[in-house]
Amino acid sequence: MPEPLSEDLRQLLDDLPPGRLVGPCHDPHPVVWMSGGPVTGAADWWKRLYARRSATGLYPLLLEYPDDSCEPVGGGYGTDADAGSYFRSKWMDDSWPPFKEWPGLATPSAGVTDADVCAGEVAAAVVREGRARCLALVQVARGADAPAALNWPGMTNHLTAQELSAVLRSWEQRFGARVVGLGHGSLYLSVAAPPTDVHQARVLTAEHYLACPDVFYADPDLDWSTCHEELMQRREWRFWWD
């Protein structure tokens, strides 16, 4: 087991299902642990580890499978990146009708009060539907930093892990989003405060498109003019990059 690891961390790792540490696991690299395969009661494990994240400094993720393609890295995890700047750089005149110009970021939703409860519910759904039943722990202060800390390659055809983390931090702050899990090119977020205003929802839909256009093209029957209505109802956002 790589040094240095505190006794509390050693004890935590000893109490987990069978798994392994990934990467150097020493400063400036984050500690990353992954289960060896699917975990019985993965949703319950995720909820317990999520509840302890402030004490342990480790954020839990549900994984589709133990991902050997992740290469944990240190650094600011994209803190020098800005969601608004990223979206603006991707904007084109026809990016998202009816907006002819970049409309700016969607306004924040009302106060978020149940983000942790919502995250647990989405975690249970992800496991129940068989989308992700492996576990990971990442040494980050917030879930939005996890893709950058892992150097996750799932969306590398479209944006960098640092840019993705910057976007996720912005959605955390504005919509109570929480990172729940990762699949092969997939990302699962809980959303405690979805948009309630039509204009707000339309601007947010444009943000989703700029971050992950593949989701919109994957469904040939998708009515792009009404996508914002679905965002106003959903408590989970799923993204998929080809």
C-alpha positions as CSV (number, residue, x, y, z in Angstrom):
1,M,0.0,0.0,0.0
2,P,1.6,3.3,-1.1
3,E,2.7,5.8,1.6
4,P,1.7,8.1,3.1
5,L,-1.7,6.9,4.2
6,S,-3.2,7.8,7.6
7,E,-4.3,5.1,10.0
8,D,-7.9,6.3,9.6
9,L,-7.6,5.9,5.8
10,R,-6.0,2.5,6.1
11,Q,-8.9,1.4,8.4
12,L,-11.5,2.7,5.9
13,L,-9.9,0.9,3.0
14,D,-9.6,-2.3,5.0
15,D,-13.4,-2.2,5.7
16,L,-14.3,-1.8,2.0
17,P,-15.2,-4.6,-0.4
18,P,-12.3,-6.1,-2.3
19,G,-10.5,-3.5,-4.4
20,R,-7.3,-1.7,-5.1
21,L,-5.6,1.6,-5.0
22,V,-5.0,3.3,-8.3
23,G,-2.0,5.5,-9.2
24,P,0.7,6.9,-7.0
25,C,-1.8,7.9,-4.2
26,H,0.5,10.5,-2.7
27,D,0.7,14.3,-3.0
28,P,0.0,15.9,-5.4
29,H,-1.9,12.9,-6.8
30,P,-5.3,12.1,-5.2
31,V,-5.9,8.8,-3.4
32,V,-8.1,6.7,-5.7
33,W,-9.6,3.4,-4.8
34,M,-11.7,1.1,-7.0
35,S,-13.6,-2.1,-6.2
36,G,-12.5,-5.2,-8.0
37,G,-15.9,-5.7,-9.6
38,P,-19.6,-5.2,-8.9
39,V,-20.4,-4.7,-5.3
40,T,-23.3,-6.3,-3.5
41,G,-25.5,-3.5,-2.1
42,A,-23.6,-0.9,-4.1
43,A,-26.2,1.8,-3.5
44,D,-26.1,1.3,0.2
45,W,-22.3,1.4,0.2
46,W,-22.4,4.6,-1.9
47,K,-24.8,6.3,0.5
48,R,-22.8,5.4,3.5
49,L,-19.5,6.6,1.9
50,Y,-21.3,9.8,0.6
51,A,-22.5,10.6,4.1
52,R,-18.9,10.3,5.4
53,R,-17.2,12.2,2.6
54,S,-16.5,15.3,4.7
55,A,-14.8,13.2,7.4
56,T,-12.8,11.0,5.1
57,G,-12.0,13.4,2.3
58,L,-13.0,10.7,-0.2
59,Y,-15.9,11.1,-2.6
60,P,-17.8,8.0,-3.7
61,L,-18.6,7.1,-7.3
62,L,-20.6,4.3,-8.9
63,L,-18.7,2.9,-11.8
64,E,-19.9,0.7,-14.7
65,Y,-16.7,-1.3,-14.3
66,P,-13.2,-0.8,-12.7
67,D,-11.8,1.7,-15.1
68,D,-8.1,1.1,-15.9
69,S,-8.1,4.0,-18.3
70,C,-8.2,6.6,-15.5
71,E,-4.9,8.2,-14.6
72,P,-5.2,10.2,-11.4
73,V,-3.5,13.6,-11.5
74,G,-2.9,16.4,-9.1
75,G,-3.5,20.1,-9.6
76,G,-6.4,22.4,-9.4
77,Y,-8.9,20.1,-11.2
78,G,-9.8,22.8,-13.6
79,T,-10.3,25.6,-11.1
80,D,-8.7,28.0,-13.6
81,A,-11.4,27.0,-16.1
82,D,-14.7,28.8,-16.3
83,A,-18.0,27.3,-17.4
84,G,-19.2,30.5,-19.0
85,S,-16.0,30.9,-21.0
86,Y,-16.2,27.3,-22.1
87,F,-19.8,27.6,-23.3
88,R,-19.1,30.9,-25.0
89,S,-16.1,29.4,-26.9
90,K,-18.3,26.6,-28.2
91,W,-21.2,28.8,-29.3
92,M,-22.0,29.3,-33.0
93,D,-24.9,31.3,-34.5
94,D,-27.0,28.2,-34.9
95,S,-26.0,26.4,-31.7
96,W,-29.4,26.4,-30.1
97,P,-32.4,28.1,-31.5
98,P,-34.2,30.4,-30.6
99,F,-30.9,32.1,-29.4
100,K,-29.0,33.8,-32.1
101,E,-26.4,34.9,-29.7
102,W,-24.8,33.3,-26.6
103,P,-27.5,34.0,-23.9
104,G,-25.1,33.7,-20.9
105,L,-25.5,31.1,-18.2
106,A,-28.9,30.0,-17.1
107,T,-30.0,31.7,-13.9
108,P,-29.7,29.6,-10.7
109,S,-32.7,27.8,-9.4
110,A,-34.1,28.5,-6.0
111,G,-32.4,27.4,-2.8
112,V,-31.2,23.8,-2.8
113,T,-32.3,22.0,0.3
114,D,-32.4,18.3,-0.6
115,A,-29.3,17.7,-2.7
116,D,-28.0,14.8,-0.6
117,V,-31.3,13.1,-0.5
118,C,-31.7,13.5,-4.2
119,A,-28.2,12.1,-4.8
120,G,-29.0,9.0,-2.8
121,E,-32.2,8.4,-4.8
122,V,-30.4,8.7,-8.1
123,A,-27.6,6.4,-6.8
124,A,-30.2,3.8,-5.9
125,A,-31.8,4.1,-9.4
126,V,-28.4,3.8,-11.2
127,V,-27.7,0.5,-9.3
128,R,-31.2,-0.8,-9.6
129,E,-31.2,-0.4,-13.4
130,G,-27.8,-2.0,-13.7
131,R,-26.0,1.0,-15.1
132,A,-23.2,1.0,-12.5
133,R,-22.6,-1.4,-9.7
134,C,-18.9,-1.0,-9.0
135,L,-17.5,1.5,-6.5
136,A,-14.7,4.1,-6.4
137,L,-13.4,6.6,-3.9
138,V,-11.6,9.8,-5.1
139,Q,-9.8,12.2,-2.8
140,V,-11.6,15.4,-3.8
141,A,-13.6,17.9,-1.8
142,R,-16.6,17.8,-4.2
143,G,-17.9,15.4,-6.8
144,A,-17.5,17.9,-9.6
145,D,-13.7,17.6,-9.3
146,A,-13.7,13.9,-9.7
147,P,-13.5,13.7,-13.5
148,A,-10.5,16.1,-13.5
149,A,-8.8,14.2,-10.6
150,L,-9.3,10.9,-12.4
151,N,-8.3,12.4,-15.8
152,W,-11.4,10.6,-16.9
153,P,-11.3,10.0,-20.7
154,G,-15.0,9.5,-21.3
155,M,-15.6,12.8,-23.0
156,T,-12.2,13.5,-24.5
157,N,-13.6,13.7,-28.1
158,H,-15.4,16.9,-27.0
159,L,-14.0,18.6,-24.0
160,T,-11.2,18.1,-21.5
161,A,-11.7,16.6,-18.0
162,Q,-10.8,20.0,-16.5
163,E,-13.4,21.7,-18.6
164,L,-16.0,19.1,-17.6
165,S,-15.2,19.6,-13.9
166,A,-15.6,23.4,-14.4
167,V,-19.0,22.9,-16.0
168,L,-20.0,20.5,-13.2
169,R,-19.0,22.9,-10.5
170,S,-21.2,25.5,-12.1
171,W,-24.2,23.1,-12.2
172,E,-23.5,22.2,-8.6
173,Q,-23.9,25.8,-7.6
174,R,-26.8,26.7,-9.8
175,F,-28.9,23.5,-9.8
176,G,-27.8,21.4,-6.8
177,A,-26.3,18.8,-9.2
178,R,-24.2,16.1,-7.7
179,V,-21.9,13.6,-9.5
180,V,-23.2,10.1,-8.7
181,G,-21.4,7.8,-11.2
182,L,-19.5,7.2,-14.4
183,G,-19.9,4.6,-17.2
184,H,-18.1,4.1,-20.4
185,G,-18.4,7.6,-21.7
186,S,-21.5,8.1,-19.5
187,L,-22.0,10.5,-16.6
188,Y,-24.9,10.4,-14.1
189,L,-25.8,13.4,-12.1
190,S,-28.5,14.0,-9.5
191,V,-30.3,17.4,-9.7
192,A,-32.0,18.8,-6.6
193,A,-33.1,22.0,-8.1
194,P,-34.1,21.7,-11.8
195,P,-35.1,24.8,-13.7
196,T,-38.6,26.2,-13.0
197,D,-38.7,29.0,-15.6
198,V,-39.1,28.3,-19.3
199,H,-36.4,30.7,-20.4
200,Q,-34.1,29.4,-17.7
201,A,-34.7,25.9,-18.9
202,R,-34.1,26.8,-22.6
203,V,-30.7,28.4,-21.7
204,L,-29.8,25.3,-19.6
205,T,-30.7,23.1,-22.5
206,A,-28.3,25.0,-24.7
207,E,-25.6,24.4,-22.0
208,H,-26.3,20.7,-22.1
209,Y,-26.0,20.7,-25.9
210,L,-22.7,22.6,-25.8
211,A,-21.3,20.2,-23.2
212,C,-22.6,17.0,-24.7
213,P,-24.2,17.2,-28.2
214,D,-24.1,13.4,-28.6
215,V,-27.1,13.0,-26.3
216,F,-29.2,15.1,-28.6
217,Y,-28.2,13.2,-31.8
218,A,-28.5,9.8,-30.2
219,D,-32.3,9.9,-30.3
220,P,-33.6,10.3,-33.8
221,D,-37.1,11.0,-32.5
222,L,-36.1,13.7,-30.1
223,D,-38.1,16.9,-30.4
224,W,-35.4,19.6,-29.9
225,S,-38.0,22.3,-29.4
226,T,-39.4,20.7,-26.2
227,C,-36.2,19.4,-24.6
228,H,-36.4,22.2,-22.0
229,E,-39.7,20.9,-20.8
230,E,-38.1,17.6,-19.8
231,L,-35.3,19.3,-17.9
232,M,-37.9,21.1,-15.8
233,Q,-39.1,17.7,-14.5
234,R,-36.1,15.5,-14.2
235,R,-34.1,14.9,-11.1
236,E,-31.3,13.0,-13.0
237,W,-29.2,14.2,-15.9
238,R,-27.5,11.5,-18.0
239,F,-24.8,12.4,-20.4
240,W,-23.1,10.2,-23.0
241,W,-20.2,10.9,-25.3
242,D,-19.4,8.8,-28.3
